[in-house]
Amino acid sequence: MTRGHRCITWSYVLIPAAQPGTFSVDSSEEPEEVLVYDTDYRVFALMLFRRQSGGQSVLRVNLLCRMWMIPTQVLDKFVCLVRALGLSDDNIVFPDLADWSPALHTC
């Protein structure tokens, strides 16, 4: 992700679980469950991250893409997943969303 004139990167080790596409992240903080919700491996991956923090459940949905210009169909899948999880459009954050808005009635 870019922030100003610098690139922000992060890394973590995914530990495979028994079910394919499910992983855990073992960190010094709270353990996190990771699920590959949808992917085609060439273009995108929709990832769900779940953990407990301070007694509260934390859910994060990431859209990972191999290109800067994200295909509309992939964005629609992301928005539909966010809405299906009970989150609102106010919970969606993109680095640059100037010329895009979710298509109506795509979910």
C-alpha positions in Angstrom: 0.0 0.0 0.0 1.3 3.5 -0.7 1.0 6.2 1.8 2.3 9.6 0.5 5.6 9.0 -1.2 6.4 5.8 0.6 5.3 2.2 0.3 4.0 0.5 3.4 4.7 -3.3 3.5 4.0 -6.0 6.0 4.6 -9.7 6.2 3.5 -12.6 8.3 3.8 -16.4 8.2 0.7 -18.3 7.4 0.5 -21.7 9.2 -1.7 -24.2 7.2 -4.7 -25.6 9.1 -6.4 -29.0 8.4 -8.9 -27.5 6.0 -7.5 -26.3 2.7 -7.4 -22.5 2.3 -7.5 -22.0 6.1 -4.4 -20.8 8.0 -3.4 -19.3 11.3 -1.0 -16.5 12.1 1.0 -17.0 15.2 2.2 -13.6 16.5 3.3 -12.2 19.8 -0.2 -10.7 20.1 -3.5 -12.5 19.7 -3.6 -15.5 17.3 -5.5 -14.9 14.1 -7.4 -17.2 11.8 -7.1 -16.6 8.1 -9.4 -17.9 5.4 -8.8 -17.7 1.6 -12.5 -17.0 0.8 -12.1 -16.7 -3.0 -9.2 -16.6 -5.5 -8.1 -17.4 -9.0 -4.4 -17.2 -8.0 -3.6 -15.2 -11.2 -5.4 -12.0 -10.4 -6.8 -11.8 -6.9 -7.5 -13.3 -3.5 -10.2 -12.4 -1.1 -9.0 -13.1 2.5 -10.9 -13.1 5.8 -8.9 -12.5 9.0 -10.5 -13.1 12.4 -9.1 -12.6 15.9 -10.0 -11.6 19.4 -8.6 -8.3 20.8 -9.4 -7.0 24.2 -12.4 -9.2 24.5 -13.8 -8.1 21.1 -14.1 -10.0 17.9 -12.1 -8.4 15.0 -12.9 -9.1 11.4 -10.9 -7.9 8.5 -11.5 -8.5 4.8 -8.6 -8.0 2.4 -8.6 -7.9 -1.3 -5.2 -8.8 -2.6 -4.6 -8.1 -6.3 -1.6 -8.6 -8.6 -2.3 -5.5 -10.6 -3.0 -1.9 -9.7 -6.2 -1.6 -11.9 -8.5 -4.0 -10.2 -11.1 -5.6 -12.5 -14.7 -4.5 -11.8 -15.9 -8.0 -11.3 -13.3 -8.5 -8.5 -14.3 -5.3 -6.8 -17.9 -6.4 -6.9 -17.0 -9.7 -5.3 -15.2 -7.8 -2.5 -18.1 -5.5 -1.9 -20.7 -8.3 -1.9 -18.6 -10.2 0.6 -18.3 -7.2 2.9 -22.0 -6.6 2.7 -22.8 -10.4 3.3 -20.7 -10.1 6.5 -22.9 -7.3 7.8 -20.5 -4.5 7.2 -21.5 -1.3 5.5 -19.9 0.6 2.6 -18.4 2.9 5.3 -16.2 0.0 6.3 -14.5 -0.2 2.9 -11.2 1.6 2.4 -9.2 1.7 -0.8 -6.0 3.7 -1.4 -7.6 5.5 -4.3 -11.3 5.2 -5.0 -11.8 8.3 -7.1 -13.4 6.8 -10.2 -15.1 3.7 -8.9 -18.3 2.9 -7.0 -20.0 -0.4 -6.4 -22.5 -1.4 -9.1 -26.0 -1.6 -7.8 -27.8 -4.9 -7.5 -24.6 -7.0 -8.1 -24.9 -9.0 -4.9 
